[in-house]
Amino acid sequence: MTPDAYAALKKAGSSRRDFLRGAGVMIIGFSMAGKATKLAAQSPINPTGLVDATLVDSWLAIGADESITAYSGKCEFGQGFETVQYQLIAEELSAPMSNIKLIFCDTGFTPDQGVTSGSQSHLAEFGPGGLRQALDTARDALLQLASQQLDAPVGQLVVQNGVVYLQSDSTQWVTYGQLVQGTRFNLTLNPNAVPKNPSQYTILGTSVPRVDIPAKATGQFQYVQNVRVRGMLHGKVVRSPIWGAHVVSVDQSSVAGMPGNPQVVVNNDFVGVVADTEWHAIMAAAALNVTWSNADPLPSFSGLYDYMQQQASSDSYTVNSGDTAQMLQQAVQVVSAQYLHPYQMHGAIASSCAVADVQGGTGANATAKIWSATQGVYPLRDSVAVVLGIPNGNVRVTFVEGSGCYGCNGNDNVSFDAALLSQAVGAPVRVQYSRKDENTAGENYGPAHVNKLMAGVDKSGQIIVWTSEAWTLSKGGRPSATAPGNIITGALVGFPAPVPTPSAATAPKTFANNSNTACNYVTGVVGTNAPGGTGTIASQQVLVHSIPSPYFTGPLRSPERLQNTFANESFMDEIAAAVKADPVQFRLKHLKDQRLIAVLNAATMAANWDTRPSPKPGNASTGVVTGRGVSCVLYEGNNGYCALVAQVSVDQDAGTITVTSLTASQDSGPPSNPDGLKNQMEGGALQGMSRALFEEVKWNDRAGIITSTDWTSYPVFQWGMPIPQLKTVLLGPLNAPKLGAGECTITLVGSAIANAVFDATGVRMRRIPFTSANFLAAKGS
Amino acid sequence: MAAYSLTVNGNAVSLNVDDPNTPLLYLLQENLQLNGPKFGCGLGQCGCCTVLLDGQPIRSCITAISDSAGHAVTTIEGLGTTDNPHPIQQSFINQQAMHCGYCLSGPMLYGKAFIDQNPGATSDQILAALGQTPLLCRCHSHSRMLQALVNYAQGTI
């Protein structure tokens, strides 16, 4: 959140109507005004009630002073989408960016657009019912008003910088502010409102500098960690050292007399302390003596992947043509392999933090304000309301940016923690996790995976059958009113944590490849439906087993898609090697989607791809060797085309893998902000490298504890290590719909590196992370 | 309760603290309401809390107030403002060298301290200097940040 937006929100107080008045905005159409009085009596915090996203006035207010205030439900996580929304508003309204103020993600003030995740923000705001449609509806209404005012048909008007001119006489003009004085839009979003033609864009499609960066570069930016509320105390959680242990007793005398007047809060298995300063809270949390029960043993760390395949599971087919066994018999060559992916952390650089101010305890008259870096203010509101026993209309959740989160990490958990502590002590409480809290009992891990693949090839070297069987794990997830136990803290206070229920797979009805379980190369034909895939292989079976996870899991950047694509794109390389084909040519031979083919060609051309089969001829089996690997995907089966070439150098004696370059090509539709997209692709590529080379959650199963407690025991890519050369190539037809952008490159990095390592050494890395120990083990096997 | 005097971003301040082991970071955040130095790990492993102490980068999350007293502390907000950024800050802005920006105190202040002592430093030298102590960026904006530092070092921001 930018300082001016924050200032606007501070001004907003508890009522958006008051905020609009206070900001000098003429109320041209605040929605639900007629119902406000009634709702005010019901809802002390949120007298304006719900925000009706079908009304233009819920998205946009134009002041007499020409100020344009927009409201949206998609927030900023350091990915630049705040700036893109400013560009969109300025573009569709033909108004200067300096007149615009964007408020995002505040319950009761902004439209409920669910969660900001899954590379869906562009699709939501540029799609039906989103910000662009509200802007276009408003723009049409403004032009109608101007047409009356200037006594000329709309077709003879032009708009520049928020001023409507008569095309034939630029001395005849009227401003937006003049047009809307004292009036309301009073319009519903018009699905037929026509967006500006992209060929006329002057702001979208250009690399507008990010609006949040100057404040961040100078230390002025207020992150959620910097929210300070009058009378605020500091809280710390005290978690069980062993997963699944219960509180036996809490010795409150162990903190008696400590500085800062520490208060101990116990609610079922939730334990926390609150004190006047953060340091006093840290000292008290460390001193608090809690006796915990034993817990059920964990699956062993070393035996995890076997354990996963032995559990009863919830099964589903992505696709099943029914003829794969028969086709495998017809194949002249059958290739099979198994790929392993560990649990990984979001590992946000900031430990999660939230501030809560719960007043009045519990029940119909109690209220809560929560400042959180959650991905979904409304789901968090509705879920925490259940936990606190407060009507959701009395709970206001305001998004304040934290550090990059890369998915559903600890931000919802810590919001629950702060709210429970505040409710218990009757004062505002700020909670920021310690690094160990975050790593061991604060965040929802990305799940481990086992993927077993088998394919058959005919005598011409064409793949004629592809089968995949994958195992994944799940426990909890995003906040939800019906499942507060999705959140670790919700479970600690007694709500059940949902896990998959064993069930047999049924025949699929549609080709739903949202998790990229099916590879790029199958046709994706389900029943009599049209092919949903990007490839040509007709005989196909993709089966997924989901089992209960011992640890909480949640979406981690490119959830499941990264794990599945690591397996699928490594396996495609293995088949290419088995038939002695060039990895790019072999892919092209099995692809039919022209946009996927285009990014594959663009990336390989930019990387000067050396066309030949892998492994690279002439490389020695000792010493340092180099190689190249490729990978590509249509993200989520329909949401962003990407291809990546990795070049590596491998010290085969030490087992050290160094990535020397990563070249990515992406087609997410026309880029809204080309430099911003390149920045995302670069970060995704490097973060993917960190996840492939270093990252793995570890635990001691005998002691029952997570041992990845800090950055030494959960190593990641760090400053000082060689940074690969990063190259990005942007594709995207001008009139194509927007697609997802932020998770494409990261999806490909593990497989591209594994394929490059194979090219260099002939050693196949089938297990992430690619540590020297895992390389040497693979080399020896 | 003891009073500790130090200079923070050029201003003389006096902090009343009951525990001499209190890390400097919490006092900068709570007592002085500064946003630049941030808590990342509390272990000196990530660099989010970096400040300059008499011009040298230190980790304020593991530096006690008793060891900071009498010294001059500079945080990233002490370098420049949004209206008048320090050249190294302008270099980061020009390169759009961040995603979330939470880690910035680390690479910016370690980079500044090294480059100011080694004018004209090269990319490899700067990268090696930043690798002397554990320093992280989890959005993995390393490539642009390094370019921003190189441009600052070469005077080509």
Chai-1 contact restraints between the chains, C-beta under 6 A:
chainA,res_idxA,chainB,res_idxB,connection_type,confidence,min_distance_angstrom,max_distance_angstrom,comment,restraint_id
A,G78,B,H99,contact,1.0,0.0,6.0,A-B,restraint_1
A,G78,B,C100,contact,1.0,0.0,6.0,A-B,restraint_2
A,G78,B,C139,contact,1.0,0.0,6.0,A-B,restraint_3
A,I213,B,I93,contact,1.0,0.0,6.0,A-B,restraint_4
A,P214,B,T82,contact,1.0,0.0,6.0,A-B,restraint_5
A,P214,B,I93,contact,1.0,0.0,6.0,A-B,restraint_6
A,A215,B,T82,contact,1.0,0.0,6.0,A-B,restraint_7
A,K216,B,G101,contact,1.0,0.0,6.0,A-B,restraint_8
A,A217,B,Q89,contact,1.0,0.0,6.0,A-B,restraint_9
A,A217,B,F92,contact,1.0,0.0,6.0,A-B,restraint_10
A,A217,B,I93,contact,1.0,0.0,6.0,A-B,restraint_11
A,T218,B,G80,contact,1.0,0.0,6.0,A-B,restraint_12
A,T218,B,T81,contact,1.0,0.0,6.0,A-B,restraint_13
A,T218,B,T82,contact,1.0,0.0,6.0,A-B,restraint_14
A,T218,B,P85,contact,1.0,0.0,6.0,A-B,restraint_15
A,T218,B,Q89,contact,1.0,0.0,6.0,A-B,restraint_16
A,G219,B,N35,contact,1.0,0.0,6.0,A-B,restraint_17
A,G219,B,G36,contact,1.0,0.0,6.0,A-B,restraint_18
A,G219,B,I76,contact,1.0,0.0,6.0,A-B,restraint_19
A,G219,B,E77,contact,1.0,0.0,6.0,A-B,restraint_20
A,Q220,B,T82,contact,1.0,0.0,6.0,A-B,restraint_21
A,Q222,B,N35,contact,1.0,0.0,6.0,A-B,restraint_22
A,N226,B,N35,contact,1.0,0.0,6.0,A-B,restraint_23
A,P259,B,D18,contact,1.0,0.0,6.0,A-B,restraint_24
A,E278,B,Y26,contact,1.0,0.0,6.0,A-B,restraint_25
A,W279,B,T22,contact,1.0,0.0,6.0,A-B,restraint_26
A,W279,B,Y26,contact,1.0,0.0,6.0,A-B,restraint_27
A,G347,B,R138,contact,1.0,0.0,6.0,A-B,restraint_28
A,I349,B,G40,contact,1.0,0.0,6.0,A-B,restraint_29
A,I349,B,C46,contact,1.0,0.0,6.0,A-B,restraint_30
A,I349,B,Y102,contact,1.0,0.0,6.0,A-B,restraint_31
A,I349,B,C103,contact,1.0,0.0,6.0,A-B,restraint_32
A,I349,B,R138,contact,1.0,0.0,6.0,A-B,restraint_33
A,A350,B,Y102,contact,1.0,0.0,6.0,A-B,restraint_34
A,S403,B,C100,contact,1.0,0.0,6.0,A-B,restraint_35
A,S403,B,Y102,contact,1.0,0.0,6.0,A-B,restraint_36
A,G404,B,H99,contact,1.0,0.0,6.0,A-B,restraint_37
A,G404,B,C100,contact,1.0,0.0,6.0,A-B,restraint_38
A,G404,B,C139,contact,1.0,0.0,6.0,A-B,restraint_39
A,Q432,B,F39,contact,1.0,0.0,6.0,A-B,restraint_40
A,S434,B,G42,contact,1.0,0.0,6.0,A-B,restraint_41
A,R435,B,C41,contact,1.0,0.0,6.0,A-B,restraint_42
A,R435,B,G42,contact,1.0,0.0,6.0,A-B,restraint_43
A,N679,B,Q96,contact,1.0,0.0,6.0,A-B,restraint_44
A,E682,B,S143,contact,1.0,0.0,6.0,A-B,restraint_45
A,G683,B,H99,contact,1.0,0.0,6.0,A-B,restraint_46
A,G683,B,C139,contact,1.0,0.0,6.0,A-B,restraint_47
A,G683,B,H140,contact,1.0,0.0,6.0,A-B,restraint_48
A,G683,B,S141,contact,1.0,0.0,6.0,A-B,restraint_49
A,L686,B,H140,contact,1.0,0.0,6.0,A-B,restraint_50
A,Q687,B,H140,contact,1.0,0.0,6.0,A-B,restraint_51
A,D710,B,L43,contact,1.0,0.0,6.0,A-B,restraint_52
A,W711,B,Q45,contact,1.0,0.0,6.0,A-B,restraint_53
A,Q718,B,L136,contact,1.0,0.0,6.0,A-B,restraint_54
A,W719,B,L130,contact,1.0,0.0,6.0,A-B,restraint_55
A,W719,B,G131,contact,1.0,0.0,6.0,A-B,restraint_56
A,W719,B,L135,contact,1.0,0.0,6.0,A-B,restraint_57
A,G720,B,L130,contact,1.0,0.0,6.0,A-B,restraint_58
A,G720,B,G131,contact,1.0,0.0,6.0,A-B,restraint_59
A,I723,B,H142,contact,1.0,0.0,6.0,A-B,restraint_60
A,I723,B,S143,contact,1.0,0.0,6.0,A-B,restraint_61
A,L726,B,S143,contact,1.0,0.0,6.0,A-B,restraint_62
